[in-house]
Amino acid sequence: MGLNVFVVSATTGVSVAPVFRGTRYLLIFEIITLVIIVAFPALTLWLRSQM
């Protein structure tokens, strides 16, 4: 994610700090998802069997 932030910052001309602030919500949801997957691994196997 860090490299992508620097690329976005360079291409848009916005400094790095606001771009990192914009990604914090995505990072929070990724951490929550990871905790759910680690806590309930059977859930991921069940979801895969439904596809």
All heavy atoms as TSV, in Angstrom:
chain	resi	resn	atom	element	x	y	z
A	1	MET	N	N	0.823	-1.176	0.000
A	1	MET	CA	C	0.000	0.000	0.000
A	1	MET	C	C	0.875	1.249	0.000
A	1	MET	O	O	0.504	2.253	-0.590
A	1	MET	CB	C	-0.931	-0.006	1.215
A	1	MET	CG	C	-1.862	1.176	1.206
A	1	MET	SD	S	-2.939	1.381	2.618
A	1	MET	CE	C	-3.888	-0.067	2.639
A	2	GLY	N	N	2.013	1.204	0.624
A	2	GLY	CA	C	2.874	2.373	0.710
A	2	GLY	C	C	3.357	2.866	-0.636
A	2	GLY	O	O	3.352	4.069	-0.904
A	3	LEU	N	N	3.759	1.944	-1.500
A	3	LEU	CA	C	4.236	2.343	-2.818
A	3	LEU	C	C	3.112	2.982	-3.629
A	3	LEU	O	O	3.325	3.978	-4.327
A	3	LEU	CB	C	4.814	1.140	-3.562
A	3	LEU	CG	C	5.424	1.429	-4.925
A	3	LEU	CD1	C	6.577	2.420	-4.796
A	3	LEU	CD2	C	5.894	0.157	-5.571
A	4	ASN	N	N	1.909	2.424	-3.525
A	4	ASN	CA	C	0.771	2.995	-4.235
A	4	ASN	C	C	0.471	4.413	-3.759
A	4	ASN	O	O	0.090	5.268	-4.555
A	4	ASN	CB	C	-0.465	2.119	-4.054
A	4	ASN	CG	C	-0.339	0.803	-4.766
A	4	ASN	OD1	O	0.397	0.689	-5.737
A	4	ASN	ND2	N	-1.041	-0.190	-4.274
A	5	VAL	N	N	0.648	4.663	-2.473
A	5	VAL	CA	C	0.410	6.001	-1.935
A	5	VAL	C	C	1.403	6.985	-2.537
A	5	VAL	O	O	1.034	8.099	-2.925
A	5	VAL	CB	C	0.495	5.994	-0.398
A	5	VAL	CG1	C	0.549	7.401	0.165
A	5	VAL	CG2	C	-0.678	5.236	0.191
A	6	PHE	N	N	2.649	6.593	-2.657
A	6	PHE	CA	C	3.653	7.479	-3.237
A	6	PHE	C	C	3.389	7.724	-4.723
A	6	PHE	O	O	3.597	8.829	-5.223
A	6	PHE	CB	C	5.056	6.922	-3.018
A	6	PHE	CG	C	5.509	7.044	-1.593
A	6	PHE	CD1	C	5.691	5.920	-0.819
A	6	PHE	CD2	C	5.751	8.283	-1.030
A	6	PHE	CE1	C	6.102	6.023	0.492
A	6	PHE	CE2	C	6.166	8.407	0.281
A	6	PHE	CZ	C	6.339	7.275	1.050
A	7	VAL	N	N	2.911	6.719	-5.442
A	7	VAL	CA	C	2.586	6.886	-6.855
A	7	VAL	C	C	1.409	7.851	-7.020
A	7	VAL	O	O	1.441	8.753	-7.859
A	7	VAL	CB	C	2.285	5.526	-7.516
A	7	VAL	CG1	C	1.696	5.697	-8.899
A	7	VAL	CG2	C	3.545	4.680	-7.576
A	8	VAL	N	N	0.375	7.671	-6.203
A	8	VAL	CA	C	-0.774	8.578	-6.268
A	8	VAL	C	C	-0.352	9.988	-5.923
A	8	VAL	O	O	-0.763	10.953	-6.558
A	8	VAL	CB	C	-1.893	8.087	-5.331
A	8	VAL	CG1	C	-2.969	9.141	-5.156
A	8	VAL	CG2	C	-2.500	6.807	-5.860
A	9	SER	N	N	0.494	10.118	-4.918
A	9	SER	CA	C	0.973	11.443	-4.514
A	9	SER	C	C	1.758	12.109	-5.640
A	9	SER	O	O	1.586	13.300	-5.899
A	9	SER	CB	C	1.843	11.314	-3.270
A	9	SER	OG	O	2.421	12.550	-2.938
A	10	ALA	N	N	2.582	11.358	-6.323
A	10	ALA	CA	C	3.401	11.928	-7.390
A	10	ALA	C	C	2.571	12.293	-8.618
A	10	ALA	O	O	2.813	13.316	-9.251
A	10	ALA	CB	C	4.502	10.950	-7.783
A	11	THR	N	N	1.584	11.483	-8.942
A	11	THR	CA	C	0.808	11.748	-10.150
A	11	THR	C	C	-0.233	12.846	-9.961
A	11	THR	O	O	-0.566	13.540	-10.919
A	11	THR	CB	C	0.099	10.476	-10.649
A	11	THR	OG1	O	-0.712	9.961	-9.606
A	11	THR	CG2	C	1.109	9.450	-11.101
A	12	THR	N	N	-0.750	13.003	-8.745
A	12	THR	CA	C	-1.789	14.015	-8.518
A	12	THR	C	C	-1.234	15.327	-8.002
A	12	THR	O	O	-1.924	16.336	-8.046
A	12	THR	CB	C	-2.839	13.509	-7.521
A	12	THR	OG1	O	-2.198	13.229	-6.268
A	12	THR	CG2	C	-3.553	12.287	-8.047
A	13	GLY	N	N	-0.032	15.304	-7.464
A	13	GLY	CA	C	0.555	16.522	-6.918
A	13	GLY	C	C	0.135	16.803	-5.487
A	13	GLY	O	O	0.483	17.839	-4.929
A	14	VAL	N	N	-0.618	15.908	-4.885
A	14	VAL	CA	C	-1.041	16.046	-3.488
A	14	VAL	C	C	0.069	15.485	-2.613
A	14	VAL	O	O	0.717	14.502	-2.978
A	14	VAL	CB	C	-2.361	15.277	-3.252
A	14	VAL	CG1	C	-2.799	15.363	-1.808
A	14	VAL	CG2	C	-3.444	15.781	-4.174
A	15	SER	N	N	0.299	16.096	-1.455
A	15	SER	CA	C	1.350	15.575	-0.582
A	15	SER	C	C	0.967	14.200	-0.037
A	15	SER	O	O	-0.190	13.780	-0.109
A	15	SER	CB	C	1.619	16.540	0.575
A	15	SER	OG	O	0.508	16.596	1.434
A	16	VAL	N	N	1.930	13.521	0.520
A	16	VAL	CA	C	1.738	12.133	0.954
A	16	VAL	C	C	0.787	12.038	2.149
A	16	VAL	O	O	-0.008	11.099	2.242
A	16	VAL	CB	C	3.108	11.502	1.285
A	16	VAL	CG1	C	2.946	10.102	1.829
A	16	VAL	CG2	C	3.991	11.489	0.058
A	17	ALA	N	N	0.822	12.981	3.059
A	17	ALA	CA	C	0.021	12.911	4.288
A	17	ALA	C	C	-1.479	12.804	4.010
A	17	ALA	O	O	-2.145	11.933	4.595
A	17	ALA	CB	C	0.336	14.094	5.184
A	18	PRO	N	N	-2.053	13.649	3.158
A	18	PRO	CA	C	-3.498	13.493	2.907
A	18	PRO	C	C	-3.854	12.178	2.214
A	18	PRO	O	O	-4.923	11.622	2.450
A	18	PRO	CB	C	-3.844	14.664	1.989
A	18	PRO	CG	C	-2.752	15.632	2.134
A	18	PRO	CD	C	-1.550	14.850	2.524
A	19	VAL	N	N	-2.958	11.676	1.393
A	19	VAL	CA	C	-3.227	10.400	0.722
A	19	VAL	C	C	-3.234	9.280	1.754
A	19	VAL	O	O	-4.107	8.403	1.728
A	19	VAL	CB	C	-2.190	10.131	-0.386
A	19	VAL	CG1	C	-2.434	8.785	-1.033
A	19	VAL	CG2	C	-2.219	11.235	-1.429
A	20	PHE	N	N	-2.298	9.285	2.696
A	20	PHE	CA	C	-2.298	8.281	3.760
A	20	PHE	C	C	-3.545	8.403	4.626
A	20	PHE	O	O	-4.124	7.401	5.044
A	20	PHE	CB	C	-1.043	8.399	4.633
A	20	PHE	CG	C	0.078	7.510	4.186
A	20	PHE	CD1	C	1.261	8.055	3.728
A	20	PHE	CD2	C	-0.034	6.140	4.236
A	20	PHE	CE1	C	2.307	7.252	3.318
A	20	PHE	CE2	C	1.004	5.318	3.833
A	20	PHE	CZ	C	2.175	5.881	3.365
A	21	ARG	N	N	-3.973	9.624	4.911
A	21	ARG	CA	C	-5.195	9.813	5.689
A	21	ARG	C	C	-6.400	9.257	4.951
A	21	ARG	O	O	-7.322	8.733	5.572
A	21	ARG	CB	C	-5.412	11.291	6.008
A	21	ARG	CG	C	-4.666	11.711	7.242
A	21	ARG	CD	C	-5.041	13.116	7.679
A	21	ARG	NE	N	-3.863	13.961	7.434
A	21	ARG	CZ	C	-3.823	15.013	6.654
A	21	ARG	NH1	N	-4.908	15.438	6.051
A	21	ARG	NH2	N	-2.711	15.684	6.486
A	22	GLY	N	N	-6.407	9.346	3.652
A	22	GLY	CA	C	-7.513	8.808	2.863
A	22	GLY	C	C	-7.558	7.299	2.849
A	22	GLY	O	O	-8.619	6.710	2.615
A	23	THR	N	N	-6.452	6.649	3.078
A	23	THR	CA	C	-6.420	5.180	3.058
A	23	THR	C	C	-6.660	4.558	4.421
A	23	THR	O	O	-6.741	3.334	4.522
A	23	THR	CB	C	-5.064	4.674	2.533
A	23	THR	OG1	O	-4.027	5.119	3.402
A	23	THR	CG2	C	-4.821	5.148	1.120
A	24	ARG	N	N	-6.802	5.353	5.460
A	24	ARG	CA	C	-6.933	4.771	6.803
A	24	ARG	C	C	-8.209	3.962	6.949
A	24	ARG	O	O	-8.225	2.946	7.636
A	24	ARG	CB	C	-6.826	5.836	7.882
A	24	ARG	CG	C	-7.967	6.788	7.942
A	24	ARG	CD	C	-7.835	7.775	9.073
A	24	ARG	NE	N	-8.755	8.870	8.810
A	24	ARG	CZ	C	-8.492	10.119	9.042
A	24	ARG	NH1	N	-7.363	10.460	9.565
A	24	ARG	NH2	N	-9.380	11.040	8.776
A	25	TYR	N	N	-9.307	4.377	6.296
A	25	TYR	CA	C	-10.553	3.610	6.402
A	25	TYR	C	C	-10.414	2.251	5.733
A	25	TYR	O	O	-10.893	1.244	6.252
A	25	TYR	CB	C	-11.711	4.397	5.796
A	25	TYR	CG	C	-11.968	5.694	6.514
A	25	TYR	CD1	C	-11.735	6.913	5.898
A	25	TYR	CD2	C	-12.423	5.697	7.824
A	25	TYR	CE1	C	-11.949	8.108	6.558
A	25	TYR	CE2	C	-12.644	6.884	8.503
A	25	TYR	CZ	C	-12.408	8.085	7.868
A	25	TYR	OH	O	-12.617	9.253	8.529
A	26	LEU	N	N	-9.757	2.216	4.604
A	26	LEU	CA	C	-9.504	0.941	3.939
A	26	LEU	C	C	-8.654	0.030	4.823
A	26	LEU	O	O	-8.926	-1.162	4.951
A	26	LEU	CB	C	-8.801	1.176	2.601
A	26	LEU	CG	C	-8.385	-0.074	1.826
A	26	LEU	CD1	C	-9.609	-0.869	1.402
A	26	LEU	CD2	C	-7.552	0.301	0.631
A	27	LEU	N	N	-7.647	0.585	5.446
A	27	LEU	CA	C	-6.779	-0.197	6.322
A	27	LEU	C	C	-7.547	-0.732	7.527
A	27	LEU	O	O	-7.360	-1.889	7.927
A	27	LEU	CB	C	-5.597	0.654	6.779
A	27	LEU	CG	C	-4.517	-0.045	7.574
A	27	LEU	CD1	C	-3.883	-1.142	6.739
A	27	LEU	CD2	C	-3.467	0.946	8.019
A	28	ILE	N	N	-8.430	0.065	8.096
A	28	ILE	CA	C	-9.234	-0.383	9.239
A	28	ILE	C	C	-10.115	-1.565	8.836
A	28	ILE	O	O	-10.187	-2.575	9.549
A	28	ILE	CB	C	-10.082	0.779	9.790
A	28	ILE	CG1	C	-9.188	1.798	10.485
A	28	ILE	CG2	C	-11.156	0.277	10.755
A	28	ILE	CD1	C	-9.872	3.102	10.838
A	29	PHE	N	N	-10.772	-1.470	7.672
A	29	PHE	CA	C	-11.630	-2.569	7.224
A	29	PHE	C	C	-10.826	-3.807	6.873
A	29	PHE	O	O	-11.275	-4.927	7.090
A	29	PHE	CB	C	-12.489	-2.132	6.046
A	29	PHE	CG	C	-13.606	-1.219	6.453
A	29	PHE	CD1	C	-13.689	0.056	5.932
A	29	PHE	CD2	C	-14.562	-1.626	7.362
A	29	PHE	CE1	C	-14.712	0.914	6.309
A	29	PHE	CE2	C	-15.592	-0.787	7.749
A	29	PHE	CZ	C	-15.666	0.489	7.220
A	30	GLU	N	N	-9.620	-3.651	6.358
A	30	GLU	CA	C	-8.772	-4.805	6.077
A	30	GLU	C	C	-8.364	-5.515	7.363
A	30	GLU	O	O	-8.333	-6.744	7.417
A	30	GLU	CB	C	-7.533	-4.377	5.299
A	30	GLU	CG	C	-7.811	-4.067	3.860
A	30	GLU	CD	C	-6.561	-3.650	3.093
A	30	GLU	OE1	O	-5.485	-3.532	3.703
A	30	GLU	OE2	O	-6.670	-3.429	1.873
A	31	ILE	N	N	-8.059	-4.753	8.402
A	31	ILE	CA	C	-7.687	-5.354	9.686
A	31	ILE	C	C	-8.873	-6.084	10.291
A	31	ILE	O	O	-8.729	-7.199	10.815
A	31	ILE	CB	C	-7.124	-4.279	10.635
A	31	ILE	CG1	C	-5.769	-3.793	10.118
A	31	ILE	CG2	C	-7.013	-4.802	12.060
A	31	ILE	CD1	C	-5.210	-2.595	10.843
A	32	ILE	N	N	-10.059	-5.479	10.230
A	32	ILE	CA	C	-11.260	-6.140	10.749
A	32	ILE	C	C	-11.523	-7.444	10.001
A	32	ILE	O	O	-11.827	-8.477	10.606
A	32	ILE	CB	C	-12.474	-5.196	10.662
A	32	ILE	CG1	C	-12.314	-4.054	11.663
A	32	ILE	CG2	C	-13.779	-5.944	10.911
A	32	ILE	CD1	C	-13.329	-2.942	11.497
A	33	THR	N	N	-11.390	-7.423	8.687
A	33	THR	CA	C	-11.584	-8.633	7.887
A	33	THR	C	C	-10.577	-9.709	8.256
A	33	THR	O	O	-10.929	-10.890	8.390
A	33	THR	CB	C	-11.472	-8.294	6.388
A	33	THR	OG1	O	-12.412	-7.282	6.066
A	33	THR	CG2	C	-11.709	-9.519	5.535
A	34	LEU	N	N	-9.332	-9.315	8.446
A	34	LEU	CA	C	-8.306	-10.276	8.831
A	34	LEU	C	C	-8.599	-10.899	10.191
A	34	LEU	O	O	-8.443	-12.113	10.371
A	34	LEU	CB	C	-6.931	-9.600	8.841
A	34	LEU	CG	C	-5.749	-10.488	9.184
A	34	LEU	CD1	C	-5.596	-11.587	8.132
A	34	LEU	CD2	C	-4.483	-9.672	9.271
A	35	VAL	N	N	-9.052	-10.104	11.139
A	35	VAL	CA	C	-9.396	-10.625	12.469
A	35	VAL	C	C	-10.545	-11.621	12.366
A	35	VAL	O	O	-10.516	-12.685	12.996
A	35	VAL	CB	C	-9.743	-9.462	13.425
A	35	VAL	CG1	C	-10.393	-9.961	14.703
A	35	VAL	CG2	C	-8.498	-8.657	13.745
A	36	ILE	N	N	-11.550	-11.317	11.548
A	36	ILE	CA	C	-12.679	-12.237	11.383
A	36	ILE	C	C	-12.224	-13.546	10.748
A	36	ILE	O	O	-12.629	-14.629	11.168
A	36	ILE	CB	C	-13.793	-11.574	10.547
A	36	ILE	CG1	C	-14.450	-10.456	11.349
A	36	ILE	CG2	C	-14.833	-12.600	10.105
A	36	ILE	CD1	C	-15.408	-9.607	10.557
A	37	ILE	N	N	-11.354	-13.462	9.751
A	37	ILE	CA	C	-10.862	-14.672	9.089
A	37	ILE	C	C	-10.034	-15.524	10.038
A	37	ILE	O	O	-10.149	-16.751	10.050
A	37	ILE	CB	C	-10.058	-14.303	7.831
A	37	ILE	CG1	C	-10.998	-13.775	6.756
A	37	ILE	CG2	C	-9.271	-15.497	7.308
A	37	ILE	CD1	C	-10.286	-13.209	5.554
A	38	VAL	N	N	-9.215	-14.888	10.855
A	38	VAL	CA	C	-8.392	-15.640	11.805
A	38	VAL	C	C	-9.253	-16.233	12.921
A	38	VAL	O	O	-9.034	-17.365	13.353
A	38	VAL	CB	C	-7.276	-14.741	12.374
A	38	VAL	CG1	C	-6.580	-15.382	13.549
A	38	VAL	CG2	C	-6.272	-14.409	11.287
A	39	ALA	N	N	-10.246	-15.488	13.374
A	39	ALA	CA	C	-11.085	-15.965	14.473
A	39	ALA	C	C	-12.044	-17.071	14.033
A	39	ALA	O	O	-12.345	-17.977	14.813
A	39	ALA	CB	C	-11.871	-14.801	15.064
A	40	PHE	N	N	-12.535	-16.990	12.797
A	40	PHE	CA	C	-13.518	-17.959	12.306
A	40	PHE	C	C	-13.080	-18.519	10.954
A	40	PHE	O	O	-13.665	-18.190	9.913
A	40	PHE	CB	C	-14.891	-17.287	12.162
A	40	PHE	CG	C	-15.369	-16.620	13.408
A	40	PHE	CD1	C	-15.334	-15.235	13.511
A	40	PHE	CD2	C	-15.838	-17.357	14.477
A	40	PHE	CE1	C	-15.782	-14.597	14.649
A	40	PHE	CE2	C	-16.281	-16.729	15.629
A	40	PHE	CZ	C	-16.251	-15.346	15.716
A	41	PRO	N	N	-12.086	-19.398	10.910
A	41	PRO	CA	C	-11.619	-19.928	9.624
A	41	PRO	C	C	-12.675	-20.773	8.916
A	41	PRO	O	O	-12.681	-20.862	7.692
A	41	PRO	CB	C	-10.392	-20.755	9.988
A	41	PRO	CG	C	-10.489	-21.019	11.433
A	41	PRO	CD	C	-11.300	-19.920	12.020
A	42	ALA	N	N	-13.578	-21.362	9.646
A	42	ALA	CA	C	-14.622	-22.165	9.016
A	42	ALA	C	C	-15.542	-21.299	8.164
A	42	ALA	O	O	-16.126	-21.779	7.183
A	42	ALA	CB	C	-15.434	-22.898	10.070
A	43	LEU	N	N	-15.661	-20.038	8.505
A	43	LEU	CA	C	-16.491	-19.120	7.731
A	43	LEU	C	C	-15.966	-18.970	6.315
A	43	LEU	O	O	-16.737	-18.988	5.359
A	43	LEU	CB	C	-16.548	-17.757	8.421
A	43	LEU	CG	C	-17.380	-16.687	7.745
A	43	LEU	CD1	C	-18.835	-17.082	7.705
A	43	LEU	CD2	C	-17.205	-15.368	8.441
A	44	THR	N	N	-14.670	-18.878	6.164
A	44	THR	CA	C	-14.110	-18.735	4.816
A	44	THR	C	C	-14.292	-20.002	3.997
A	44	THR	O	O	-14.531	-19.937	2.794
A	44	THR	CB	C	-12.612	-18.376	4.871
A	44	THR	OG1	O	-11.921	-19.384	5.581
A	44	THR	CG2	C	-12.410	-17.049	5.556
A	45	LEU	N	N	-14.179	-21.158	4.649
A	45	LEU	CA	C	-14.386	-22.400	3.930
A	45	LEU	C	C	-15.848	-22.556	3.533
A	45	LEU	O	O	-16.160	-23.043	2.447
A	45	LEU	CB	C	-13.946	-23.586	4.804
A	45	LEU	CG	C	-12.444	-23.620	5.113
A	45	LEU	CD1	C	-12.152	-24.744	6.103
A	45	LEU	CD2	C	-11.635	-23.787	3.850
A	46	TRP	N	N	-16.755	-22.114	4.382
A	46	TRP	CA	C	-18.174	-22.190	4.071
A	46	TRP	C	C	-18.509	-21.256	2.904
A	46	TRP	O	O	-19.260	-21.645	2.000
A	46	TRP	CB	C	-18.998	-21.808	5.296
A	46	TRP	CG	C	-20.470	-21.787	5.017
A	46	TRP	CD1	C	-21.293	-22.852	4.893
A	46	TRP	CD2	C	-21.262	-20.617	4.771
A	46	TRP	NE1	N	-22.572	-22.419	4.604
A	46	TRP	CE2	C	-22.578	-21.055	4.535
A	46	TRP	CE3	C	-20.988	-19.260	4.751
A	46	TRP	CZ2	C	-23.607	-20.171	4.262
A	46	TRP	CZ3	C	-22.012	-18.376	4.489
A	46	TRP	CH2	C	-23.312	-18.842	4.254
A	47	LEU	N	N	-17.961	-20.047	2.906
A	47	LEU	CA	C	-18.221	-19.116	1.823
A	47	LEU	C	C	-17.713	-19.659	0.490
A	47	LEU	O	O	-18.351	-19.513	-0.536
A	47	LEU	CB	C	-17.597	-17.759	2.109
A	47	LEU	CG	C	-18.290	-16.923	3.181
A	47	LEU	CD1	C	-17.455	-15.695	3.489
A	47	LEU	CD2	C	-19.675	-16.523	2.730
A	48	ARG	N	N	-16.541	-20.299	0.520
A	48	ARG	CA	C	-15.986	-20.868	-0.708
A	48	ARG	C	C	-16.881	-21.986	-1.236
A	48	ARG	O	O	-17.054	-22.131	-2.436
A	48	ARG	CB	C	-14.588	-21.380	-0.462
A	48	ARG	CG	C	-13.973	-21.999	-1.683
A	48	ARG	CD	C	-12.475	-22.054	-1.584
A	48	ARG	NE	N	-11.891	-22.854	-2.600
A	48	ARG	CZ	C	-11.563	-22.421	-3.804
A	48	ARG	NH1	N	-11.795	-21.174	-4.109
A	48	ARG	NH2	N	-11.019	-23.222	-4.687
A	49	SER	N	N	-17.453	-22.795	-0.360
A	49	SER	CA	C	-18.310	-23.893	-0.813
A	49	SER	C	C	-19.623	-23.378	-1.396
A	49	SER	O	O	-20.282	-24.105	-2.135
A	49	SER	CB	C	-18.591	-24.853	0.334
A	49	SER	OG	O	-19.427	-24.239	1.304
A	50	GLN	N	N	-19.996	-22.155	-1.099
A	50	GLN	CA	C	-21.233	-21.584	-1.620
A	50	GLN	C	C	-21.090	-21.058	-3.043
A	50	GLN	O	O	-22.073	-20.771	-3.701
A	50	GLN	CB	C	-21.725	-20.447	-0.713
A	50	GLN	CG	C	-22.047	-20.881	0.686
A	50	GLN	CD	C	-23.122	-21.943	0.730
A	50	GLN	OE1	O	-24.162	-21.809	0.108
A	50	GLN	NE2	N	-22.853	-23.015	1.440
A	51	MET	N	N	-19.862	-20.947	-3.533
A	51	MET	CA	C	-19.646	-20.411	-4.879
A	51	MET	C	C	-19.787	-21.480	-5.923
A	51	MET	O	O	-19.533	-22.578	-5.827
A	51	MET	CB	C	-18.267	-19.783	-4.983
A	51	MET	CG	C	-18.131	-18.581	-4.149
A	51	MET	SD	S	-16.509	-17.883	-4.395
A	51	MET	CE	C	-16.809	-16.219	-3.919
